[in-house]
Amino acid sequence: MNLAEKSVENVEFMIEQIKEKLKVLNLGAIKPSHFDEDMYEELKEIYEMVLKKKSFSPNEMQALVEELGNLRKK
């Protein structure tokens, strides 16, 4: 998968990977359809940061969820 290219498929892939890594309990809270390609670079930055870390503190989890919320389609 080439994440250098903006595409709906890449957005979906990154969101699913973030959800899996963060072990999001409410899977319906974060859906790929909530995001569009306009926020691709910001989403990719979050994705790369999430994959680099082994674990997250509760505060980090909260911050990530809030940031994802800020990237959602208006």
C-alpha positions as CSV (number, residue, x, y, z in Angstrom):
1,M,0.0,0.0,0.0
2,N,1.4,3.4,-1.0
3,L,0.4,5.8,1.7
4,A,2.1,8.7,-0.2
5,E,-1.0,8.8,-2.4
6,K,-4.2,10.4,-1.1
7,S,-7.1,8.0,-1.5
8,V,-10.2,6.9,0.2
9,E,-8.7,3.4,0.5
10,N,-5.6,4.8,2.3
11,V,-7.8,6.8,4.7
12,E,-9.8,3.6,5.5
13,F,-6.6,1.6,6.0
14,M,-5.0,4.2,8.3
15,I,-8.1,4.5,10.4
16,E,-8.5,0.8,10.8
17,Q,-4.8,0.4,11.8
18,I,-5.2,3.3,14.3
19,K,-8.3,1.7,15.8
20,E,-6.6,-1.7,16.1
21,K,-3.4,-0.3,17.7
22,L,-5.4,1.9,20.2
23,K,-7.8,-1.0,20.9
24,V,-10.7,1.3,20.4
25,L,-13.7,-0.3,22.2
26,N,-16.4,1.7,20.6
27,L,-15.6,0.8,17.0
28,G,-18.5,2.8,15.6
29,A,-17.0,6.0,17.2
30,I,-14.2,6.2,14.6
31,K,-15.3,5.3,11.1
32,P,-13.3,5.8,7.9
33,S,-16.4,7.6,6.4
34,H,-15.9,10.3,9.1
35,F,-12.8,11.5,7.3
36,D,-12.0,12.8,3.9
37,E,-8.9,13.4,1.9
38,D,-8.7,17.1,2.8
39,M,-7.2,16.0,6.2
40,Y,-5.0,13.3,4.7
41,E,-1.6,14.6,5.8
42,E,-2.8,15.2,9.4
43,L,-4.3,11.7,9.5
44,K,-1.1,10.2,8.1
45,E,1.0,12.0,10.8
46,I,-1.3,10.5,13.5
47,Y,-1.1,7.1,11.9
48,E,2.7,7.1,11.7
49,M,3.0,8.3,15.4
50,V,0.6,5.6,16.6
51,L,2.5,2.9,14.8
52,K,5.8,3.9,16.3
53,K,4.7,3.7,19.9
54,K,4.3,0.5,21.8
55,S,1.8,1.7,24.3
56,F,-0.2,4.8,25.3
57,S,-1.0,6.5,28.5
58,P,-4.7,7.4,29.2
59,N,-3.8,11.0,28.5
60,E,-2.2,10.2,25.2
61,M,-5.2,8.1,24.2
62,Q,-7.5,11.0,25.1
63,A,-5.4,13.4,23.1
64,L,-5.4,11.1,20.1
65,V,-9.1,10.6,20.1
66,E,-9.7,14.4,20.5
67,E,-7.3,15.0,17.5
68,L,-9.1,12.4,15.4
69,G,-12.4,14.2,16.4
70,N,-11.0,17.5,15.2
71,L,-10.1,15.9,11.8
72,R,-13.7,14.6,11.2
73,K,-15.7,16.0,8.4
74,K,-17.8,19.0,9.5
